[in-house]
Amino acid sequence: MTGRASPGPERRLSRGLMIGPLVAPPAYWLGVVGNAWISGARLEWFDAARNLAVIVAYGLPVTYAVTLVWGAPVLYGLRRLGWLHAATLIPAGALGGTIAARFIAMSQQGALFKVLMPLPAGAVLGALTAAACWWAGQGAAALRGDAHDRPDGPHPD
């Protein structure tokens, strides 16, 4: 114990909502690069880095918007109902990612340049974002490996 008071549940939830979405753009980039590598396409490191920059520039605002519109209400709703567990948050994130992928596909009909976001990829990105949100909400207890199942429960930060 460090002698400091552990942050309250609202602060831990907010921390999770701020950090969790940072996972989605690099994860999408890894999927794109992995898909290119599997299909035999050669990417130079400069091209891969440029693609990462473009994906982050486009993906971070989208990810934070989805987190604001879907993730935050779901997170606080699950907390209010007493159902806030990783086992409920991660599938809810996958559902939100699937809905976002569908919305992205619908909004790009007729566009000259399209961002490919298959529904399964959206589900994986949503689940990864929710898992990162859960992990970040756990705080120092998660780093030590003794985190409780609820980010709003007692924590020995």
Secondary structure, 3 states (H helix, E strand, C coil): CCCCCCCCHHHHHHHHHHHHHHHHHHHHHHHHHHHHHHCCCCCCHHHHHHHHHHHHHHHHHHHHHHHHHHHHHHHHHHHHHCCCCHHHHHHHHHHHHHHHHHHHHHHCCCCCCCCCCCHHHHHHHHHHHHHHHHHHHHCHHHHHCCCCCCCCCCCCC
